[in-house]
Amino acid sequence: MTIPTELVNRIFEYEEHGSKSLEWHLQFFGDLISSGYAWQLQGHYGREANAIIQEGLISTKGEINWELYEEHYEL
């Protein structure tokens, strides 16, 4: 598994500092889901991805539901 450098950097950032904001979190996990890496990394990533998908904020393809986000979390 060769993860693109930009995504590796974001994983390190997430591991060290957590998410900067909910928007950042959704974009990060959207990218992990769309690339398939959410299911290949340690269990936390898959569990968090599943939770966000179940909440309806991200589709199984990694597409963010910005309307739901705005409705519940206000940009």
Predicted model as a PDB file, atoms N, CA, C, CB and O in Angstrom, pLDDT in the B-factor column:
MODEL        1                                                                  
ATOM      1  N   MET A   1       0.857  -1.182   0.000  1.00 72.00           N  
ATOM      2  CA  MET A   1       0.000   0.000   0.000  1.00 72.00           C  
ATOM      3  C   MET A   1       0.896   1.235   0.000  1.00 72.00           C  
ATOM      4  CB  MET A   1      -0.971   0.004   1.234  1.00 72.00           C  
ATOM      5  O   MET A   1       1.639   1.470   0.952  1.00 72.00           O  
ATOM      6  N   THR A   2       0.822   2.009  -1.055  1.00 86.00           N  
ATOM      7  CA  THR A   2       1.584   3.248  -1.141  1.00 86.00           C  
ATOM      8  C   THR A   2       0.609   4.416  -1.096  1.00 86.00           C  
ATOM      9  CB  THR A   2       2.454   3.291  -2.436  1.00 86.00           C  
ATOM     10  O   THR A   2      -0.142   4.658  -2.041  1.00 86.00           O  
ATOM     11  N   ILE A   3       0.637   5.122   0.005  1.00 88.00           N  
ATOM     12  CA  ILE A   3      -0.269   6.251   0.206  1.00 88.00           C  
ATOM     13  C   ILE A   3       0.421   7.511  -0.327  1.00 88.00           C  
ATOM     14  CB  ILE A   3      -0.659   6.412   1.727  1.00 88.00           C  
ATOM     15  O   ILE A   3       1.604   7.721  -0.059  1.00 88.00           O  
ATOM     16  N   PRO A   4      -0.302   8.351  -1.078  1.00 93.00           N  
ATOM     17  CA  PRO A   4       0.292   9.596  -1.576  1.00 93.00           C  
ATOM     18  C   PRO A   4       0.841  10.455  -0.428  1.00 93.00           C  
ATOM     19  CB  PRO A   4      -0.750  10.396  -2.378  1.00 93.00           C  
ATOM     20  O   PRO A   4       0.249  10.524   0.649  1.00 93.00           O  
ATOM     21  N   THR A   5       1.973  11.102  -0.677  1.00 95.00           N  
ATOM     22  CA  THR A   5       2.673  11.900   0.339  1.00 95.00           C  
ATOM     23  C   THR A   5       1.763  12.926   0.997  1.00 95.00           C  
ATOM     24  CB  THR A   5       3.864  12.606  -0.283  1.00 95.00           C  
ATOM     25  O   THR A   5       1.814  13.106   2.214  1.00 95.00           O  
ATOM     26  N   GLU A   6       0.937  13.595   0.216  1.00 95.00           N  
ATOM     27  CA  GLU A   6       0.051  14.630   0.778  1.00 95.00           C  
ATOM     28  C   GLU A   6      -0.898  14.020   1.800  1.00 95.00           C  
ATOM     29  CB  GLU A   6      -0.754  15.332  -0.341  1.00 95.00           C  
ATOM     30  O   GLU A   6      -1.161  14.621   2.841  1.00 95.00           O  
ATOM     31  N   LEU A   7      -1.409  12.839   1.511  1.00 95.00           N  
ATOM     32  CA  LEU A   7      -2.319  12.176   2.431  1.00 95.00           C  
ATOM     33  C   LEU A   7      -1.574  11.671   3.664  1.00 95.00           C  
ATOM     34  CB  LEU A   7      -3.033  11.019   1.732  1.00 95.00           C  
ATOM     35  O   LEU A   7      -2.105  11.719   4.773  1.00 95.00           O  
ATOM     36  N   VAL A   8      -0.356  11.192   3.475  1.00 95.00           N  
ATOM     37  CA  VAL A   8       0.473  10.771   4.612  1.00 95.00           C  
ATOM     38  C   VAL A   8       0.696  11.948   5.550  1.00 95.00           C  
ATOM     39  CB  VAL A   8       1.832  10.201   4.129  1.00 95.00           C  
ATOM     40  O   VAL A   8       0.596  11.799   6.768  1.00 95.00           O  
ATOM     41  N   ASN A   9       0.995  13.106   4.998  1.00 96.00           N  
ATOM     42  CA  ASN A   9       1.197  14.305   5.818  1.00 96.00           C  
ATOM     43  C   ASN A   9      -0.052  14.647   6.613  1.00 96.00           C  
ATOM     44  CB  ASN A   9       1.596  15.493   4.940  1.00 96.00           C  
ATOM     45  O   ASN A   9       0.036  15.027   7.780  1.00 96.00           O  
ATOM     46  N   ARG A  10      -1.208  14.514   5.989  1.00 97.00           N  
ATOM     47  CA  ARG A  10      -2.469  14.795   6.692  1.00 97.00           C  
ATOM     48  C   ARG A  10      -2.736  13.753   7.777  1.00 97.00           C  
ATOM     49  CB  ARG A  10      -3.644  14.830   5.696  1.00 97.00           C  
ATOM     50  O   ARG A  10      -3.281  14.086   8.829  1.00 97.00           O  
ATOM     51  N   ILE A  11      -2.361  12.502   7.534  1.00 96.00           N  
ATOM     52  CA  ILE A  11      -2.511  11.458   8.555  1.00 96.00           C  
ATOM     53  C   ILE A  11      -1.627  11.787   9.755  1.00 96.00           C  
ATOM     54  CB  ILE A  11      -2.148  10.056   7.976  1.00 96.00           C  
ATOM     55  O   ILE A  11      -2.075  11.699  10.899  1.00 96.00           O  
ATOM     56  N   PHE A  12      -0.377  12.165   9.502  1.00 96.00           N  
ATOM     57  CA  PHE A  12       0.517  12.550  10.605  1.00 96.00           C  
ATOM     58  C   PHE A  12      -0.057  13.734  11.380  1.00 96.00           C  
ATOM     59  CB  PHE A  12       1.921  12.901  10.067  1.00 96.00           C  
ATOM     60  O   PHE A  12      -0.028  13.755  12.610  1.00 96.00           O  
ATOM     61  N   GLU A  13      -0.571  14.706  10.654  1.00 96.00           N  
ATOM     62  CA  GLU A  13      -1.169  15.881  11.296  1.00 96.00           C  
ATOM     63  C   GLU A  13      -2.355  15.472  12.168  1.00 96.00           C  
ATOM     64  CB  GLU A  13      -1.618  16.909  10.234  1.00 96.00           C  
ATOM     65  O   GLU A  13      -2.497  15.953  13.293  1.00 96.00           O  
ATOM     66  N   TYR A  14      -3.200  14.591  11.652  1.00 96.00           N  
ATOM     67  CA  TYR A  14      -4.360  14.106  12.400  1.00 96.00           C  
ATOM     68  C   TYR A  14      -3.917  13.324  13.632  1.00 96.00           C  
ATOM     69  CB  TYR A  14      -5.252  13.228  11.506  1.00 96.00           C  
ATOM     70  O   TYR A  14      -4.476  13.498  14.715  1.00 96.00           O  
ATOM     71  N   GLU A  15      -2.915  12.463  13.468  1.00 95.00           N  
ATOM     72  CA  GLU A  15      -2.418  11.662  14.584  1.00 95.00           C  
ATOM     73  C   GLU A  15      -1.826  12.555  15.683  1.00 95.00           C  
ATOM     74  CB  GLU A  15      -1.361  10.659  14.089  1.00 95.00           C  
ATOM     75  O   GLU A  15      -1.993  12.283  16.872  1.00 95.00           O  
ATOM     76  N   GLU A  16      -1.144  13.607  15.273  1.00 96.00           N  
ATOM     77  CA  GLU A  16      -0.457  14.470  16.241  1.00 96.00           C  
ATOM     78  C   GLU A  16      -1.373  15.512  16.871  1.00 96.00           C  
ATOM     79  CB  GLU A  16       0.699  15.165  15.572  1.00 96.00           C  
ATOM     80  O   GLU A  16      -1.281  15.774  18.070  1.00 96.00           O  
ATOM     81  N   HIS A  17      -2.256  16.107  16.073  1.00 95.00           N  
ATOM     82  CA  HIS A  17      -3.034  17.249  16.556  1.00 95.00           C  
ATOM     83  C   HIS A  17      -4.544  17.045  16.507  1.00 95.00           C  
ATOM     84  CB  HIS A  17      -2.684  18.456  15.760  1.00 95.00           C  
ATOM     85  O   HIS A  17      -5.285  17.896  16.996  1.00 95.00           O  
ATOM     86  N   GLY A  18      -5.014  15.962  15.941  1.00 93.00           N  
ATOM     87  CA  GLY A  18      -6.450  15.792  15.755  1.00 93.00           C  
ATOM     88  C   GLY A  18      -6.929  16.653  14.596  1.00 93.00           C  
ATOM     89  O   GLY A  18      -6.128  17.137  13.797  1.00 93.00           O  
ATOM     90  N   SER A  19      -8.216  16.835  14.514  1.00 92.00           N  
ATOM     91  CA  SER A  19      -8.793  17.634  13.425  1.00 92.00           C  
ATOM     92  C   SER A  19      -8.803  19.105  13.801  1.00 92.00           C  
ATOM     93  CB  SER A  19     -10.223  17.159  13.093  1.00 92.00           C  
ATOM     94  O   SER A  19      -9.082  19.463  14.945  1.00 92.00           O  
ATOM     95  N   LYS A  20      -8.494  19.956  12.824  1.00 92.00           N  
ATOM     96  CA  LYS A  20      -8.498  21.402  13.043  1.00 92.00           C  
ATOM     97  C   LYS A  20      -9.921  21.931  13.191  1.00 92.00           C  
ATOM     98  CB  LYS A  20      -7.789  22.119  11.889  1.00 92.00           C  
ATOM     99  O   LYS A  20     -10.168  22.882  13.933  1.00 92.00           O  
ATOM    100  N   SER A  21     -10.846  21.307  12.480  1.00 92.00           N  
ATOM    101  CA  SER A  21     -12.248  21.730  12.487  1.00 92.00           C  
ATOM    102  C   SER A  21     -13.075  20.566  11.948  1.00 92.00           C  
ATOM    103  CB  SER A  21     -12.469  23.044  11.627  1.00 92.00           C  
ATOM    104  O   SER A  21     -12.528  19.600  11.416  1.00 92.00           O  
ATOM    105  N   LEU A  22     -14.378  20.664  12.087  1.00 92.00           N  
ATOM    106  CA  LEU A  22     -15.239  19.619  11.531  1.00 92.00           C  
ATOM    107  C   LEU A  22     -15.121  19.600  10.010  1.00 92.00           C  
ATOM    108  CB  LEU A  22     -16.711  19.837  11.957  1.00 92.00           C  
ATOM    109  O   LEU A  22     -15.139  18.530   9.401  1.00 92.00           O  
ATOM    110  N   GLU A  23     -15.004  20.754   9.405  1.00 93.00           N  
ATOM    111  CA  GLU A  23     -14.850  20.816   7.949  1.00 93.00           C  
ATOM    112  C   GLU A  23     -13.574  20.085   7.518  1.00 93.00           C  
ATOM    113  CB  GLU A  23     -14.817  22.293   7.466  1.00 93.00           C  
ATOM    114  O   GLU A  23     -13.601  19.293   6.576  1.00 93.00           O  
ATOM    115  N   TRP A  24     -12.463  20.345   8.202  1.00 95.00           N  
ATOM    116  CA  TRP A  24     -11.199  19.667   7.900  1.00 95.00           C  
ATOM    117  C   TRP A  24     -11.364  18.159   8.080  1.00 95.00           C  
ATOM    118  CB  TRP A  24     -10.057  20.200   8.806  1.00 95.00           C  
ATOM    119  O   TRP A  24     -10.909  17.376   7.246  1.00 95.00           O  
ATOM    120  N   HIS A  25     -12.014  17.759   9.169  1.00 96.00           N  
ATOM    121  CA  HIS A  25     -12.251  16.353   9.486  1.00 96.00           C  
ATOM    122  C   HIS A  25     -13.027  15.664   8.361  1.00 96.00           C  
ATOM    123  CB  HIS A  25     -13.015  16.225  10.815  1.00 96.00           C  
ATOM    124  O   HIS A  25     -12.667  14.570   7.928  1.00 96.00           O  
ATOM    125  N   LEU A  26     -14.090  16.315   7.896  1.00 96.00           N  
ATOM    126  CA  LEU A  26     -14.899  15.739   6.821  1.00 96.00           C  
ATOM    127  C   LEU A  26     -14.112  15.626   5.525  1.00 96.00           C  
ATOM    128  CB  LEU A  26     -16.148  16.576   6.593  1.00 96.00           C  
ATOM    129  O   LEU A  26     -14.209  14.619   4.824  1.00 96.00           O  
ATOM    130  N   GLN A  27     -13.338  16.644   5.204  1.00 97.00           N  
ATOM    131  CA  GLN A  27     -12.546  16.599   3.976  1.00 97.00           C  
ATOM    132  C   GLN A  27     -11.479  15.497   4.058  1.00 97.00           C  
ATOM    133  CB  GLN A  27     -11.883  17.969   3.715  1.00 97.00           C  
ATOM    134  O   GLN A  27     -11.239  14.778   3.088  1.00 97.00           O  
ATOM    135  N   PHE A  28     -10.850  15.379   5.221  1.00 97.00           N  
ATOM    136  CA  PHE A  28      -9.831  14.356   5.431  1.00 97.00           C  
ATOM    137  C   PHE A  28     -10.433  12.958   5.302  1.00 97.00           C  
ATOM    138  CB  PHE A  28      -9.175  14.528   6.808  1.00 97.00           C  
ATOM    139  O   PHE A  28      -9.913  12.120   4.565  1.00 97.00           O  
ATOM    140  N   PHE A  29     -11.527  12.711   6.019  1.00 98.00           N  
ATOM    141  CA  PHE A  29     -12.137  11.388   5.947  1.00 98.00           C  
ATOM    142  C   PHE A  29     -12.805  11.141   4.600  1.00 98.00           C  
ATOM    143  CB  PHE A  29     -13.150  11.221   7.062  1.00 98.00           C  
ATOM    144  O   PHE A  29     -12.866   9.998   4.146  1.00 98.00           O  
ATOM    145  N   GLY A  30     -13.303  12.178   3.961  1.00 98.00           N  
ATOM    146  CA  GLY A  30     -13.832  12.024   2.604  1.00 98.00           C  
ATOM    147  C   GLY A  30     -12.756  11.525   1.657  1.00 98.00           C  
ATOM    148  O   GLY A  30     -13.002  10.653   0.824  1.00 98.00           O  
ATOM    149  N   ASP A  31     -11.559  12.085   1.791  1.00 98.00           N  
ATOM    150  CA  ASP A  31     -10.436  11.643   0.956  1.00 98.00           C  
ATOM    151  C   ASP A  31     -10.013  10.211   1.300  1.00 98.00           C  
ATOM    152  CB  ASP A  31      -9.242  12.597   1.124  1.00 98.00           C  
ATOM    153  O   ASP A  31      -9.703   9.418   0.412  1.00 98.00           O  
ATOM    154  N   LEU A  32     -10.002   9.890   2.601  1.00 98.00           N  
ATOM    155  CA  LEU A  32      -9.650   8.523   2.993  1.00 98.00           C  
ATOM    156  C   LEU A  32     -10.667   7.520   2.467  1.00 98.00           C  
ATOM    157  CB  LEU A  32      -9.548   8.414   4.517  1.00 98.00           C  
ATOM    158  O   LEU A  32     -10.298   6.437   2.013  1.00 98.00           O  
ATOM    159  N   ILE A  33     -11.941   7.878   2.528  1.00 98.00           N  
ATOM    160  CA  ILE A  33     -12.996   6.975   2.044  1.00 98.00           C  
ATOM    161  C   ILE A  33     -12.919   6.825   0.531  1.00 98.00           C  
ATOM    162  CB  ILE A  33     -14.390   7.496   2.456  1.00 98.00           C  
ATOM    163  O   ILE A  33     -12.946   5.707   0.017  1.00 98.00           O  
ATOM    164  N   SER A  34     -12.823   7.939  -0.186  1.00 97.00           N  
ATOM    165  CA  SER A  34     -12.823   7.870  -1.654  1.00 97.00           C  
ATOM    166  C   SER A  34     -11.602   7.132  -2.192  1.00 97.00           C  
ATOM    167  CB  SER A  34     -12.874   9.276  -2.246  1.00 97.00           C  
ATOM    168  O   SER A  34     -11.673   6.494  -3.243  1.00 97.00           O  
ATOM    169  N   SER A  35     -10.493   7.216  -1.482  1.00 96.00           N  
ATOM    170  CA  SER A  35      -9.278   6.527  -1.929  1.00 96.00           C  
ATOM    171  C   SER A  35      -9.232   5.069  -1.466  1.00 96.00           C  
ATOM    172  CB  SER A  35      -8.048   7.264  -1.421  1.00 96.00           C  
ATOM    173  O   SER A  35      -8.428   4.279  -1.961  1.00 96.00           O  
ATOM    174  N   GLY A  36     -10.101   4.721  -0.511  1.00 96.00           N  
ATOM    175  CA  GLY A  36     -10.108   3.359   0.019  1.00 96.00           C  
ATOM    176  C   GLY A  36      -9.177   3.156   1.202  1.00 96.00           C  
ATOM    177  O   GLY A  36      -9.191   2.091   1.819  1.00 96.00           O  
ATOM    178  N   TYR A  37      -8.369   4.153   1.529  1.00 97.00           N  
ATOM    179  CA  TYR A  37      -7.407   3.992   2.615  1.00 97.00           C  
ATOM    180  C   TYR A  37      -8.073   3.942   3.989  1.00 97.00           C  
ATOM    181  CB  TYR A  37      -6.403   5.119   2.580  1.00 97.00           C  
ATOM    182  O   TYR A  37      -7.477   3.429   4.935  1.00 97.00           O  
ATOM    183  N   ALA A  38      -9.283   4.457   4.120  1.00 97.00           N  
ATOM    184  CA  ALA A  38      -9.982   4.395   5.410  1.00 97.00           C  
ATOM    185  C   ALA A  38     -10.120   2.950   5.867  1.00 97.00           C  
ATOM    186  CB  ALA A  38     -11.375   5.058   5.310  1.00 97.00           C  
ATOM    187  O   ALA A  38     -10.149   2.677   7.067  1.00 97.00           O  
ATOM    188  N   TRP A  39     -10.203   2.031   4.926  1.00 96.00           N  
ATOM    189  CA  TRP A  39     -10.413   0.617   5.244  1.00 96.00           C  
ATOM    190  C   TRP A  39      -9.102  -0.156   5.332  1.00 96.00           C  
ATOM    191  CB  TRP A  39     -11.312  -0.021   4.202  1.00 96.00           C  
ATOM    192  O   TRP A  39      -9.095  -1.320   5.734  1.00 96.00           O  
ATOM    193  N   GLN A  40      -7.999   0.477   4.961  1.00 95.00           N  
ATOM    194  CA  GLN A  40      -6.705  -0.210   4.973  1.00 95.00           C  
ATOM    195  C   GLN A  40      -5.822   0.211   6.142  1.00 95.00           C  
ATOM    196  CB  GLN A  40      -5.977   0.048   3.676  1.00 95.00           C  
ATOM    197  O   GLN A  40      -4.892  -0.508   6.508  1.00 95.00           O  
ATOM    198  N   LEU A  41      -6.104   1.363   6.726  1.00 95.00           N  
ATOM    199  CA  LEU A  41      -5.328   1.844   7.864  1.00 95.00           C  
ATOM    200  C   LEU A  41      -5.824   1.177   9.147  1.00 95.00           C  
ATOM    201  CB  LEU A  41      -5.420   3.388   7.979  1.00 95.00           C  
ATOM    202  O   LEU A  41      -6.741   0.357   9.107  1.00 95.00           O  
ATOM    203  N   GLN A  42      -5.228   1.523  10.270  1.00 93.00           N  
ATOM    204  CA  GLN A  42      -5.645   0.931  11.545  1.00 93.00           C  
ATOM    205  C   GLN A  42      -7.142   1.134  11.780  1.00 93.00           C  
ATOM    206  CB  GLN A  42      -4.841   1.540  12.708  1.00 93.00           C  
ATOM    207  O   GLN A  42      -7.764   2.002  11.168  1.00 93.00           O  
ATOM    208  N   GLY A  43      -7.702   0.336  12.658  1.00 96.00           N  
ATOM    209  CA  GLY A  43      -9.141   0.268  12.873  1.00 96.00           C  
ATOM    210  C   GLY A  43      -9.853   1.578  13.153  1.00 96.00           C  
ATOM    211  O   GLY A  43     -11.004   1.748  12.750  1.00 96.00           O  
ATOM    212  N   HIS A  44      -9.196   2.508  13.834  1.00 96.00           N  
ATOM    213  CA  HIS A  44      -9.838   3.789  14.149  1.00 96.00           C  
ATOM    214  C   HIS A  44     -10.364   4.473  12.899  1.00 96.00           C  
ATOM    215  CB  HIS A  44      -8.859   4.710  14.866  1.00 96.00           C  
ATOM    216  O   HIS A  44     -11.473   5.009  12.903  1.00 96.00           O  
ATOM    217  N   TYR A  45      -9.582   4.459  11.834  1.00 97.00           N  
ATOM    218  CA  TYR A  45      -9.968   5.171  10.617  1.00 97.00           C  
ATOM    219  C   TYR A  45     -11.226   4.574   9.999  1.00 97.00           C  
ATOM    220  CB  TYR A  45      -8.827   5.143   9.604  1.00 97.00           C  
ATOM    221  O   TYR A  45     -12.117   5.312   9.578  1.00 97.00           O  
ATOM    222  N   GLY A  46     -11.308   3.277   9.940  1.00 97.00           N  
ATOM    223  CA  GLY A  46     -12.499   2.616   9.403  1.00 97.00           C  
ATOM    224  C   GLY A  46     -13.717   2.850  10.282  1.00 97.00           C  
ATOM    225  O   GLY A  46     -14.814   3.085   9.776  1.00 97.00           O  
ATOM    226  N   ARG A  47     -13.528   2.786  11.597  1.00 98.00           N  
ATOM    227  CA  ARG A  47     -14.654   3.022  12.514  1.00 98.00           C  
ATOM    228  C   ARG A  47     -15.154   4.456  12.405  1.00 98.00           C  
ATOM    229  CB  ARG A  47     -14.242   2.720  13.965  1.00 98.00           C  
ATOM    230  O   ARG A  47     -16.362   4.692  12.372  1.00 98.00           O  
ATOM    231  N   GLU A  48     -14.237   5.411  12.349  1.00 97.00           N  
ATOM    232  CA  GLU A  48     -14.632   6.817  12.226  1.00 97.00           C  
ATOM    233  C   GLU A  48     -15.307   7.063  10.879  1.00 97.00           C  
ATOM    234  CB  GLU A  48     -13.404   7.745  12.388  1.00 97.00           C  
ATOM    235  O   GLU A  48     -16.309   7.775  10.808  1.00 97.00           O  
ATOM    236  N   ALA A  49     -14.770   6.484   9.822  1.00 98.00           N  
ATOM    237  CA  ALA A  49     -15.376   6.621   8.492  1.00 98.00           C  
ATOM    238  C   ALA A  49     -16.793   6.064   8.503  1.00 98.00           C  
ATOM    239  CB  ALA A  49     -14.523   5.897   7.422  1.00 98.00           C  
ATOM    240  O   ALA A  49     -17.713   6.697   7.984  1.00 98.00           O  
ATOM    241  N   ASN A  50     -16.975   4.891   9.086  1.00 98.00           N  
ATOM    242  CA  ASN A  50     -18.314   4.295   9.178  1.00 98.00           C  
ATOM    243  C   ASN A  50     -19.269   5.180   9.962  1.00 98.00           C  
ATOM    244  CB  ASN A  50     -18.237   2.918   9.830  1.00 98.00           C  
ATOM    245  O   ASN A  50     -20.425   5.340   9.572  1.00 98.00           O  
ATOM    246  N   ALA A  51     -18.805   5.751  11.050  1.00 97.00           N  
ATOM    247  CA  ALA A  51     -19.657   6.616  11.871  1.00 97.00           C  
ATOM    248  C   ALA A  51     -20.103   7.843  11.082  1.00 97.00           C  
ATOM    249  CB  ALA A  51     -18.914   7.049  13.150  1.00 97.00           C  
ATOM    250  O   ALA A  51     -21.265   8.242  11.156  1.00 97.00           O  
ATOM    251  N   ILE A  52     -19.192   8.437  10.335  1.00 97.00           N  
ATOM    252  CA  ILE A  52     -19.525   9.630   9.542  1.00 97.00           C  
ATOM    253  C   ILE A  52     -20.487   9.262   8.411  1.00 97.00           C  
ATOM    254  CB  ILE A  52     -18.239  10.281   8.964  1.00 97.00           C  
ATOM    255  O   ILE A  52     -21.399  10.026   8.095  1.00 97.00           O  
ATOM    256  N   ILE A  53     -20.283   8.103   7.810  1.00 98.00           N  
ATOM    257  CA  ILE A  53     -21.187   7.638   6.756  1.00 98.00           C  
ATOM    258  C   ILE A  53     -22.579   7.394   7.337  1.00 98.00           C  
ATOM    259  CB  ILE A  53     -20.639   6.343   6.092  1.00 98.00           C  
ATOM    260  O   ILE A  53     -23.579   7.813   6.754  1.00 98.00           O  
ATOM    261  N   GLN A  54     -22.644   6.722   8.478  1.00 97.00           N  
ATOM    262  CA  GLN A  54     -23.937   6.448   9.120  1.00 97.00           C  
ATOM    263  C   GLN A  54     -24.664   7.740   9.492  1.00 97.00           C  
ATOM    264  CB  GLN A  54     -23.735   5.586  10.374  1.00 97.00           C  
ATOM    265  O   GLN A  54     -25.892   7.805   9.449  1.00 97.00           O  
ATOM    266  N   GLU A  55     -23.899   8.760   9.856  1.00 95.00           N  
ATOM    267  CA  GLU A  55     -24.483  10.055  10.199  1.00 95.00           C  
ATOM    268  C   GLU A  55     -25.024  10.773   8.961  1.00 95.00           C  
ATOM    269  CB  GLU A  55     -23.444  10.933  10.898  1.00 95.00           C  
ATOM    270  O   GLU A  55     -25.825  11.702   9.071  1.00 95.00           O  
ATOM    271  N   GLY A  56     -24.580  10.333   7.792  1.00 96.00           N  
ATOM    272  CA  GLY A  56     -25.043  10.919   6.537  1.00 96.00           C  
ATOM    273  C   GLY A  56     -24.220  12.100   6.073  1.00 96.00           C  
ATOM    274  O   GLY A  56     -24.584  12.760   5.100  1.00 96.00           O  
ATOM    275  N   LEU A  57     -23.115  12.380   6.750  1.00 96.00           N  
ATOM    276  CA  LEU A  57     -22.287  13.525   6.378  1.00 96.00           C  
ATOM    277  C   LEU A  57     -21.371  13.231   5.194  1.00 96.00           C  
ATOM    278  CB  LEU A  57     -21.458  13.962   7.559  1.00 96.00           C  
ATOM    279  O   LEU A  57     -20.958  14.146   4.483  1.00 96.00           O  
ATOM    280  N   ILE A  58     -21.055  11.959   4.986  1.00 97.00           N  
ATOM    281  CA  ILE A  58     -20.224  11.561   3.850  1.00 97.00           C  
ATOM    282  C   ILE A  58     -20.842  10.300   3.247  1.00 97.00           C  
ATOM    283  CB  ILE A  58     -18.724  11.315   4.284  1.00 97.00           C  
ATOM    284  O   ILE A  58     -21.318   9.421   3.966  1.00 97.00           O  
ATOM    285  N   SER A  59     -20.826  10.227   1.918  1.00 98.00           N  
ATOM    286  CA  SER A  59     -21.348   9.032   1.242  1.00 98.00           C  
ATOM    287  C   SER A  59     -20.292   7.930   1.258  1.00 98.00           C  
ATOM    288  CB  SER A  59     -21.770   9.360  -0.221  1.00 98.00           C  
ATOM    289  O   SER A  59     -19.141   8.168   1.624  1.00 98.00           O  
ATOM    290  N   THR A  60     -20.681   6.748   0.866  1.00 97.00           N  
ATOM    291  CA  THR A  60     -19.744   5.631   0.793  1.00 97.00           C  
ATOM    292  C   THR A  60     -18.681   5.852  -0.289  1.00 97.00           C  
ATOM    293  CB  THR A  60     -20.499   4.330   0.524  1.00 97.00           C  
ATOM    294  O   THR A  60     -17.689   5.125  -0.343  1.00 97.00           O  
ATOM    295  N   LYS A  61     -18.888   6.845  -1.141  1.00 98.00           N  
ATOM    296  CA  LYS A  61     -17.904   7.199  -2.166  1.00 98.00           C  
ATOM    297  C   LYS A  61     -16.981   8.329  -1.707  1.00 98.00           C  
ATOM    298  CB  LYS A  61     -18.612   7.604  -3.453  1.00 98.00           C  
ATOM    299  O   LYS A  61     -16.065   8.724  -2.427  1.00 98.00           O  
ATOM    300  N   GLY A  62     -17.237   8.850  -0.485  1.00 98.00           N  
ATOM    301  CA  GLY A  62     -16.393   9.916   0.054  1.00 98.00           C  
ATOM    302  C   GLY A  62     -16.886  11.319  -0.258  1.00 98.00           C  
ATOM    303  O   GLY A  62     -16.175  12.295  -0.021  1.00 98.00           O  
ATOM    304  N   GLU A  63     -18.094  11.425  -0.787  1.00 98.00           N  
ATOM    305  CA  GLU A  63     -18.651  12.740  -1.124  1.00 98.00           C  
ATOM    306  C   GLU A  63     -19.295  13.349   0.120  1.00 98.00           C  
ATOM    307  CB  GLU A  63     -19.693  12.628  -2.285  1.00 98.00           C  
ATOM    308  O   GLU A  63     -20.111  12.707   0.782  1.00 98.00           O  
ATOM    309  N   ILE A  64     -18.928  14.578   0.430  1.00 97.00           N  
ATOM    310  CA  ILE A  64     -19.428  15.260   1.627  1.00 97.00           C  
ATOM    311  C   ILE A  64     -20.808  15.835   1.352  1.00 97.00           C  
ATOM    312  CB  ILE A  64     -18.456  16.379   2.075  1.00 97.00           C  
ATOM    313  O   ILE A  64     -21.039  16.445   0.308  1.00 97.00           O  
ATOM    314  N   ASN A  65     -21.716  15.639   2.285  1.00 96.00           N  
ATOM    315  CA  ASN A  65     -23.069  16.192   2.202  1.00 96.00           C  
ATOM    316  C   ASN A  65     -23.035  17.570   2.863  1.00 96.00           C  
ATOM    317  CB  ASN A  65     -24.135  15.243   2.896  1.00 96.00           C  
ATOM    318  O   ASN A  65     -23.341  17.704   4.048  1.00 96.00           O  
ATOM    319  N   TRP A  66     -22.660  18.599   2.085  1.00 94.00           N  
ATOM    320  CA  TRP A  66     -22.510  19.945   2.639  1.00 94.00           C  
ATOM    321  C   TRP A  66     -23.845  20.521   3.094  1.00 94.00           C  
ATOM    322  CB  TRP A  66     -21.875  20.869   1.610  1.00 94.00           C  
ATOM    323  O   TRP A  66     -23.884  21.326   4.025  1.00 94.00           O  
ATOM    324  N   GLU A  67     -24.936  20.122   2.452  1.00 94.00           N  
ATOM    325  CA  GLU A  67     -26.253  20.621   2.873  1.00 94.00           C  
ATOM    326  C   GLU A  67     -26.572  20.164   4.291  1.00 94.00           C  
ATOM    327  CB  GLU A  67     -27.353  20.140   1.902  1.00 94.00           C  
ATOM    328  O   GLU A  67     -27.036  20.963   5.105  1.00 94.00           O  
ATOM    329  N   LEU A  68     -26.333  18.909   4.597  1.00 93.00           N  
ATOM    330  CA  LEU A  68     -26.561  18.399   5.946  1.00 93.00           C  
ATOM    331  C   LEU A  68     -25.604  19.071   6.929  1.00 93.00           C  
ATOM    332  CB  LEU A  68     -26.387  16.865   5.986  1.00 93.00           C  
ATOM    333  O   LEU A  68     -25.993  19.427   8.041  1.00 93.00           O  
ATOM    334  N   TYR A  69     -24.375  19.238   6.515  1.00 91.00           N  
ATOM    335  CA  TYR A  69     -23.382  19.911   7.357  1.00 91.00           C  
ATOM    336  C   TYR A  69     -23.860  21.317   7.713  1.00 91.00           C  
ATOM    337  CB  TYR A  69     -22.009  19.973   6.640  1.00 91.00           C  
ATOM    338  O   TYR A  69     -23.858  21.697   8.884  1.00 91.00           O  
ATOM    339  N   GLU A  70     -24.268  22.084   6.712  1.00 91.00           N  
ATOM    340  CA  GLU A  70     -24.730  23.455   6.945  1.00 91.00           C  
ATOM    341  C   GLU A  70     -25.983  23.480   7.813  1.00 91.00           C  
ATOM    342  CB  GLU A  70     -25.005  24.157   5.615  1.00 91.00           C  
ATOM    343  O   GLU A  70     -26.137  24.348   8.672  1.00 91.00           O  
ATOM    344  N   GLU A  71     -26.870  22.526   7.584  1.00 88.00           N  
ATOM    345  CA  GLU A  71     -28.121  22.468   8.327  1.00 88.00           C  
ATOM    346  C   GLU A  71     -27.875  22.212   9.819  1.00 88.00           C  
ATOM    347  CB  GLU A  71     -29.024  21.379   7.749  1.00 88.00           C  
ATOM    348  O   GLU A  71     -28.564  22.775  10.670  1.00 88.00           O  
ATOM    349  N   HIS A  72     -26.905  21.373  10.125  1.00 82.00           N  
ATOM    350  CA  HIS A  72     -26.688  20.974  11.518  1.00 82.00           C  
ATOM    351  C   HIS A  72     -25.490  21.646  12.191  1.00 82.00           C  
ATOM    352  CB  HIS A  72     -26.509  19.496  11.583  1.00 82.00           C  
ATOM    353  O   HIS A  72     -25.446  21.745  13.417  1.00 82.00           O  
ATOM    354  N   TYR A  73     -24.531  22.103  11.407  1.00 78.00           N  
ATOM    355  CA  TYR A  73     -23.309  22.596  12.016  1.00 78.00           C  
ATOM    356  C   TYR A  73     -22.966  24.026  11.607  1.00 78.00           C  
ATOM    357  CB  TYR A  73     -22.176  21.691  11.664  1.00 78.00           C  
ATOM    358  O   TYR A  73     -22.005  24.594  12.127  1.00 78.00           O  
ATOM    359  N   GLU A  74     -23.713  24.608  10.705  1.00 66.00           N  
ATOM    360  CA  GLU A  74     -23.526  25.981  10.251  1.00 66.00           C  
ATOM    361  C   GLU A  74     -22.073  26.314   9.933  1.00 66.00           C  
ATOM    362  CB  GLU A  74     -24.039  26.932  11.293  1.00 66.00           C  
ATOM    363  O   GLU A  74     -21.208  26.318  10.809  1.00 66.00           O  
ATOM    364  N   LEU A  75     -21.834  26.585   8.685  1.00 52.00           N  
ATOM    365  CA  LEU A  75     -20.492  26.967   8.247  1.00 52.00           C  
ATOM    366  C   LEU A  75     -20.084  28.307   8.811  1.00 52.00           C  
ATOM    367  CB  LEU A  75     -20.420  27.005   6.735  1.00 52.00           C  
ATOM    368  O   LEU A  75     -18.980  28.780   8.541  1.00 52.00           O  
TER     369      LEU A  75                                                      
ENDMDL                                                                          
END                                                                             
